[in-house]
Structure formats: C-alpha cells, structure tokens
Amino acid sequence: MLLLLVVLPTLAQDISTSGTVKDSNGNPLVGVVVSSEDGTKKGLTDIEGRFTVSSNVGDRSFIFSLLGYKDVKEKLKDKIWAIFK
C-alpha cells in the first residue's frame, strides 16, 4: 500500500505538522497513528485521512502506524512517500 503524505510544518517553539494520508488510489486512510519520533506527541487520521501533530522543534522524523502493517518512519519533508509492508 503506497501512501502520499503532505506535511506542512509551521516554524515556532512547537511545530504543528499536518497532512493527509492516502492509499495508492488516492483514497484517504482512516485510523493511521502519526507520532513524533520520541513518541510523546501523537495524532490520528480522521475520515478524510487528515492529521495534525504538535511536535518539538528538534523532531525531524515521524512514525506512521497502521494496524496489520509494520510501522514506517519517515523524515520530515514537504512530501513523504511511505510504504506499509
């Protein structure tokens, strides 16, 4: 399953990162857990695949978890392509 994640960070003391998780057909994925690398900040995708996660300025990676798949760790960029296996 291929995911397209559009991440839009806002620069501040804390960063609010938001995006959308979709499958390879462009359909939103519901229930994907998105967490900061240290696991202290988490978000969950809604019915439209959207999420928002507050994280520390130093966080450079996020972990995407979906039931039945291995977790995927990706570095923070404008766009992230991740594959759940």
VMD Tcl script that builds the backbone (N, CA, C; Angstrom):
set m [mol new atoms 255]
animate dup $m
set s [atomselect $m all]
$s set {name element resname resid chain x y z} {
  {N N MET 1 A 0.857 -1.170 0.000}
  {CA C MET 1 A 0.000 0.000 0.000}
  {C C MET 1 A 0.903 1.233 0.000}
  {N N LEU 2 A 0.760 2.109 -0.935}
  {CA C LEU 2 A 1.559 3.304 -1.051}
  {C C LEU 2 A 0.804 4.466 -0.438}
  {N N LEU 3 A 1.505 5.310 0.320}
  {CA C LEU 3 A 0.869 6.438 0.983}
  {C C LEU 3 A 1.466 7.739 0.502}
  {N N LEU 4 A 0.636 8.726 0.310}
  {CA C LEU 4 A 1.089 10.070 -0.001}
  {C C LEU 4 A 0.785 10.929 1.214}
  {N N LEU 5 A 1.814 11.541 1.753}
  {CA C LEU 5 A 1.652 12.373 2.924}
  {C C LEU 5 A 2.145 13.766 2.600}
  {N N VAL 6 A 1.306 14.734 2.749}
  {CA C VAL 6 A 1.697 16.113 2.513}
  {C C VAL 6 A 1.837 16.759 3.879}
  {N N VAL 7 A 3.049 17.176 4.197}
  {CA C VAL 7 A 3.337 17.701 5.524}
  {C C VAL 7 A 3.652 19.185 5.408}
  {N N LEU 8 A 2.982 19.977 6.218}
  {CA C LEU 8 A 3.171 21.423 6.192}
  {C C LEU 8 A 3.577 21.927 7.572}
  {N N PRO 9 A 4.883 22.004 7.855}
  {CA C PRO 9 A 5.305 22.462 9.174}
  {C C PRO 9 A 5.178 23.975 9.317}
  {N N THR 10 A 4.940 24.422 10.527}
  {CA C THR 10 A 4.907 25.829 10.870}
  {C C THR 10 A 6.031 26.087 11.853}
  {N N LEU 11 A 6.886 27.066 11.579}
  {CA C LEU 11 A 8.021 27.316 12.443}
  {C C LEU 11 A 7.594 28.090 13.683}
  {N N ALA 12 A 7.965 27.558 14.845}
  {CA C ALA 12 A 7.683 28.167 16.135}
  {C C ALA 12 A 8.408 27.333 17.167}
  {N N GLN 13 A 8.191 27.636 18.453}
  {CA C GLN 13 A 8.788 26.830 19.512}
  {C C GLN 13 A 8.331 25.385 19.377}
  {N N ASP 14 A 7.048 25.195 19.240}
  {CA C ASP 14 A 6.498 23.890 18.911}
  {C C ASP 14 A 6.064 23.939 17.451}
  {N N ILE 15 A 6.159 22.820 16.784}
  {CA C ILE 15 A 5.774 22.749 15.383}
  {C C ILE 15 A 4.447 22.019 15.270}
  {N N SER 16 A 3.531 22.579 14.525}
  {CA C SER 16 A 2.281 21.902 14.220}
  {C C SER 16 A 2.417 21.363 12.799}
  {N N THR 17 A 2.419 20.054 12.686}
  {CA C THR 17 A 2.588 19.409 11.389}
  {C C THR 17 A 1.274 18.761 11.004}
  {N N SER 18 A 0.833 19.016 9.791}
  {CA C SER 18 A -0.424 18.424 9.344}
  {C C SER 18 A -0.246 17.861 7.949}
  {N N GLY 19 A -1.132 16.970 7.592}
  {CA C GLY 19 A -1.053 16.363 6.275}
  {C C GLY 19 A -2.210 15.424 6.036}
  {N N THR 20 A -2.126 14.695 4.964}
  {CA C THR 20 A -3.162 13.750 4.578}
  {C C THR 20 A -2.509 12.430 4.212}
  {N N VAL 21 A -3.099 11.347 4.670}
  {CA C VAL 21 A -2.602 10.002 4.365}
  {C C VAL 21 A -3.589 9.355 3.403}
  {N N LYS 22 A -3.071 8.924 2.242}
  {CA C LYS 22 A -3.921 8.318 1.213}
  {C C LYS 22 A -3.296 7.018 0.734}
  {N N ASP 23 A -4.124 6.145 0.175}
  {CA C ASP 23 A -3.592 4.928 -0.422}
  {C C ASP 23 A -3.174 5.214 -1.858}
  {N N SER 24 A -2.677 4.191 -2.538}
  {CA C SER 24 A -2.160 4.381 -3.890}
  {C C SER 24 A -3.235 4.776 -4.894}
  {N N ASN 25 A -4.510 4.594 -4.538}
  {CA C ASN 25 A -5.618 5.004 -5.407}
  {C C ASN 25 A -6.140 6.392 -5.080}
  {N N GLY 26 A -5.516 7.052 -4.092}
  {CA C GLY 26 A -5.937 8.384 -3.709}
  {C C GLY 26 A -7.047 8.410 -2.672}
  {N N ASN 27 A -7.393 7.252 -2.127}
  {CA C ASN 27 A -8.433 7.196 -1.097}
  {C C ASN 27 A -7.823 7.481 0.268}
  {N N PRO 28 A -8.506 8.259 1.106}
  {CA C PRO 28 A -7.978 8.564 2.437}
  {C C PRO 28 A -7.927 7.320 3.321}
  {N N LEU 29 A -6.898 7.252 4.160}
  {CA C LEU 29 A -6.775 6.161 5.120}
  {C C LEU 29 A -7.153 6.664 6.510}
  {N N VAL 30 A -8.096 5.994 7.123}
  {CA C VAL 30 A -8.598 6.365 8.447}
  {C C VAL 30 A -7.875 5.525 9.496}
  {N N GLY 31 A -7.545 6.133 10.630}
  {CA C GLY 31 A -7.002 5.392 11.758}
  {C C GLY 31 A -5.507 5.168 11.746}
  {N N VAL 32 A -4.784 5.890 10.902}
  {CA C VAL 32 A -3.323 5.801 10.923}
  {C C VAL 32 A -2.834 6.672 12.080}
  {N N VAL 33 A -2.007 6.090 12.953}
  {CA C VAL 33 A -1.427 6.836 14.069}
  {C C VAL 33 A -0.149 7.499 13.577}
  {N N VAL 34 A -0.050 8.805 13.781}
  {CA C VAL 34 A 1.125 9.579 13.400}
  {C C VAL 34 A 1.737 10.099 14.690}
  {N N SER 35 A 3.000 9.749 14.948}
  {CA C SER 35 A 3.615 10.174 16.205}
  {C C SER 35 A 4.999 10.752 15.962}
  {N N SER 36 A 5.405 11.638 16.877}
  {CA C SER 36 A 6.752 12.185 16.816}
  {C C SER 36 A 7.736 11.054 17.086}
  {N N GLU 37 A 8.975 11.265 16.712}
  {CA C GLU 37 A 9.981 10.206 16.825}
  {C C GLU 37 A 10.128 9.707 18.260}
  {N N ASP 38 A 10.026 10.602 19.238}
  {CA C ASP 38 A 10.163 10.174 20.631}
  {C C ASP 38 A 8.867 9.598 21.201}
  {N N GLY 39 A 7.788 9.651 20.434}
  {CA C GLY 39 A 6.528 9.040 20.846}
  {C C GLY 39 A 5.691 9.841 21.818}
  {N N THR 40 A 6.119 11.051 22.151}
  {CA C THR 40 A 5.375 11.843 23.138}
  {C C THR 40 A 4.204 12.611 22.529}
  {N N LYS 41 A 4.242 12.866 21.242}
  {CA C LYS 41 A 3.170 13.598 20.560}
  {C C LYS 41 A 2.566 12.701 19.501}
  {N N LYS 42 A 1.233 12.567 19.519}
  {CA C LYS 42 A 0.571 11.669 18.574}
  {C C LYS 42 A -0.675 12.301 17.983}
  {N N GLY 43 A -1.012 11.843 16.802}
  {CA C GLY 43 A -2.244 12.241 16.142}
  {C C GLY 43 A -2.822 11.028 15.434}
  {N N LEU 44 A -4.056 11.144 15.002}
  {CA C LEU 44 A -4.755 10.054 14.342}
  {C C LEU 44 A -5.459 10.612 13.117}
  {N N THR 45 A -5.379 9.889 12.000}
  {CA C THR 45 A -6.051 10.384 10.801}
  {C C THR 45 A -7.566 10.255 10.952}
  {N N ASP 46 A -8.264 11.249 10.425}
  {CA C ASP 46 A -9.726 11.257 10.500}
  {C C ASP 46 A -10.317 10.567 9.268}
  {N N ILE 47 A -11.610 10.712 9.081}
  {CA C ILE 47 A -12.316 10.033 7.987}
  {C C ILE 47 A -11.840 10.498 6.610}
  {N N GLU 48 A -11.226 11.676 6.545}
  {CA C GLU 48 A -10.691 12.184 5.284}
  {C C GLU 48 A -9.183 11.976 5.180}
  {N N GLY 49 A -8.606 11.208 6.132}
  {CA C GLY 49 A -7.182 10.923 6.116}
  {C C GLY 49 A -6.304 12.039 6.643}
  {N N ARG 50 A -6.910 13.085 7.186}
  {CA C ARG 50 A -6.157 14.247 7.673}
  {C C ARG 50 A -5.679 14.041 9.103}
  {N N PHE 51 A -4.517 14.632 9.405}
  {CA C PHE 51 A -3.978 14.591 10.763}
  {C C PHE 51 A -3.261 15.897 11.076}
  {N N THR 52 A -3.116 16.171 12.366}
  {CA C THR 52 A -2.297 17.267 12.866}
  {C C THR 52 A -1.570 16.761 14.097}
  {N N VAL 53 A -0.276 16.987 14.140}
  {CA C VAL 53 A 0.538 16.570 15.284}
  {C C VAL 53 A 1.391 17.748 15.712}
  {N N SER 54 A 1.344 18.080 16.999}
  {CA C SER 54 A 2.269 19.067 17.548}
  {C C SER 54 A 3.532 18.326 17.939}
  {N N SER 55 A 4.672 18.917 17.642}
  {CA C SER 55 A 5.929 18.263 17.982}
  {C C SER 55 A 6.954 19.307 18.372}
  {N N ASN 56 A 8.032 18.853 18.943}
  {CA C ASN 56 A 9.111 19.739 19.340}
  {C C ASN 56 A 9.883 20.176 18.112}
  {N N VAL 57 A 10.523 21.339 18.204}
  {CA C VAL 57 A 11.276 21.880 17.083}
  {C C VAL 57 A 12.336 20.896 16.609}
  {N N GLY 58 A 12.940 20.142 17.518}
  {CA C GLY 58 A 14.010 19.211 17.166}
  {C C GLY 58 A 13.547 17.938 16.489}
  {N N ASP 59 A 12.242 17.639 16.516}
  {CA C ASP 59 A 11.741 16.414 15.891}
  {C C ASP 59 A 11.894 16.505 14.380}
  {N N ARG 60 A 12.576 15.538 13.798}
  {CA C ARG 60 A 12.800 15.540 12.361}
  {C C ARG 60 A 12.184 14.332 11.676}
  {N N SER 61 A 11.650 13.403 12.460}
  {CA C SER 61 A 11.050 12.201 11.888}
  {C C SER 61 A 9.713 11.928 12.543}
  {N N PHE 62 A 8.846 11.279 11.784}
  {CA C PHE 62 A 7.556 10.851 12.301}
  {C C PHE 62 A 7.379 9.370 12.031}
  {N N ILE 63 A 6.612 8.720 12.887}
  {CA C ILE 63 A 6.333 7.306 12.734}
  {C C ILE 63 A 4.858 7.155 12.392}
  {N N PHE 64 A 4.571 6.400 11.336}
  {CA C PHE 64 A 3.209 6.155 10.876}
  {C C PHE 64 A 2.876 4.699 11.157}
  {N N SER 65 A 1.779 4.473 11.890}
  {CA C SER 65 A 1.396 3.118 12.288}
  {C C SER 65 A -0.013 2.814 11.808}
  {N N LEU 66 A -0.168 1.645 11.225}
  {CA C LEU 66 A -1.471 1.199 10.755}
  {C C LEU 66 A -1.614 -0.261 11.135}
  {N N LEU 67 A -2.728 -0.609 11.752}
  {CA C LEU 67 A -2.973 -1.957 12.235}
  {C C LEU 67 A -2.747 -2.990 11.135}
  {N N GLY 68 A -1.951 -4.003 11.443}
  {CA C GLY 68 A -1.684 -5.064 10.487}
  {C C GLY 68 A -0.460 -4.832 9.614}
  {N N TYR 69 A 0.211 -3.682 9.779}
  {CA C TYR 69 A 1.385 -3.346 8.987}
  {C C TYR 69 A 2.539 -2.969 9.908}
  {N N LYS 70 A 3.775 -3.096 9.402}
  {CA C LYS 70 A 4.934 -2.622 10.146}
  {C C LYS 70 A 4.906 -1.099 10.180}
  {N N ASP 71 A 5.385 -0.533 11.284}
  {CA C ASP 71 A 5.485 0.921 11.384}
  {C C ASP 71 A 6.442 1.460 10.329}
  {N N VAL 72 A 6.167 2.679 9.873}
  {CA C VAL 72 A 7.017 3.344 8.890}
  {C C VAL 72 A 7.545 4.629 9.512}
  {N N LYS 73 A 8.865 4.802 9.480}
  {CA C LYS 73 A 9.496 6.016 10.000}
  {C C LYS 73 A 9.985 6.837 8.821}
  {N N GLU 74 A 9.576 8.101 8.775}
  {CA C GLU 74 A 9.957 8.982 7.671}
  {C C GLU 74 A 10.441 10.322 8.200}
  {N N LYS 75 A 11.437 10.881 7.522}
  {CA C LYS 75 A 11.940 12.204 7.886}
  {C C LYS 75 A 10.955 13.276 7.424}
  {N N LEU 76 A 10.914 14.372 8.156}
  {CA C LEU 76 A 10.032 15.490 7.852}
  {C C LEU 76 A 10.497 16.197 6.587}
  {N N LYS 77 A 9.598 16.274 5.591}
  {CA C LYS 77 A 9.857 16.943 4.310}
  {C C LYS 77 A 8.537 17.566 3.852}
  {N N ASP 78 A 8.572 18.242 2.719}
  {CA C ASP 78 A 7.343 18.795 2.165}
  {C C ASP 78 A 6.378 17.681 1.786}
  {N N LYS 79 A 6.893 16.614 1.186}
  {CA C LYS 79 A 6.070 15.462 0.811}
  {C C LYS 79 A 6.811 14.191 1.212}
  {N N ILE 80 A 6.074 13.255 1.716}
  {CA C ILE 80 A 6.652 11.985 2.143}
  {C C ILE 80 A 5.919 10.866 1.421}
  {N N TRP 81 A 6.692 9.961 0.855}
  {CA C TRP 81 A 6.123 8.739 0.296}
  {C C TRP 81 A 6.547 7.618 1.227}
  {N N ALA 82 A 5.604 6.866 1.718}
  {CA C ALA 82 A 5.906 5.767 2.625}
  {C C ALA 82 A 5.141 4.543 2.174}
  {N N ILE 83 A 5.737 3.405 2.395}
  {CA C ILE 83 A 5.088 2.144 2.024}
  {C C ILE 83 A 4.926 1.294 3.272}
  {N N PHE 84 A 3.697 0.906 3.568}
  {CA C PHE 84 A 3.438 -0.031 4.657}
  {C C PHE 84 A 3.634 -1.441 4.113}
  {N N LYS 85 A 4.323 -2.273 4.884}
  {CA C LYS 85 A 4.529 -3.669 4.484}
  {C C LYS 85 A 3.972 -4.589 5.538}
}
mol reanalyze $m
mol bondsrecalc $m
mol representation Tube
mol addrep $m
